[in-house]
Amino acid sequence: MTAETFYTTLKSAFEATLAEHHIGDEAVEVTCRALSPEEAIGSTVRRDFPILTGKDVMIQARFRSSLGQAFTQAPLAFQGSLSQVLAADLVGDPHARGLYIATLNAVTRELGLCEGTVHCRTQGPELCAGDMLTYLRTHYPEKQRIALVGYQPALLEMLSKSEYQVRVLDLNPDNVGQVRFGVTVEDGVRDYKSVALEYADLILCTGSTICNGTITDYLELSTPVVFFGTTISGAAALLGLKRACFAQQYG
């Protein structure tokens, strides 16, 4: 699937949802801003989450009484109408894409279509990692080799200590080649085939791939893919993507 096809499909699904709930033409104000690390994730025990190392930024959109967040390297401050957001160029403009995804998450949360649109904070990431292990043991007990797409330290440490085998892919050059919890971080582009296509019998993929545009690498694969995190919450609900996230318990 191409990026253009994916984002066109997503926009069509969102617009259909808005029309179904009679807000497609409503002049609704959307406010979006970048969050500080403290606002986004709180005071965590570990300090190597991507949002704390300055490579990615959490942006937050408000729609009516609901918040939606997106993890992006292209943050954008915005205040305007929903119709302006809907006109965003999702393929060519990463700043507009982050705004659109954060807004999508806020709207779908307001409509009760999804949960976990706000990142867990402080102790939340550690607790979420434990919940993820329970989820994997419940739903994928027969899987052995997990590809973790996106360096998420709490998840990687959990997997490295579990009965599962794990390899991890990341796009941040500061992480690639580093050994974390006994696992070497591999290049998300160079090592994609050997890890995601040849090694893994289950892929645990960060939802922020929907903002950086690499999500199409993890669609329509024969290997099952489970997306995690808040960024993909609304899109997963609208497109039927498998998602595991426990942020609503630790927001």
Secondary structure, DSSP 8 states (H G I E B T S, - for coil): --HHHHHHHHHHHHHHHHHHTT-TT---EEEEEE--HHHHH-S-S-S-SGGGTTS-EEEEEEETTEEEEEEESS---EEEEHHHHHT--TTT-HHHHHHHHHHHHHHHHHTTS----S---TTHHHHHHHHHHHHHHHH-TT--EEEEES--HHHHHHHHTSSSEEEEEES-TTTTT-EETTEEEEETTTTHIIIIIII-SEEEEETTHHHHTGGGGGSS-SS-EEEESSTTHHHHHHHT--EE--GGG--
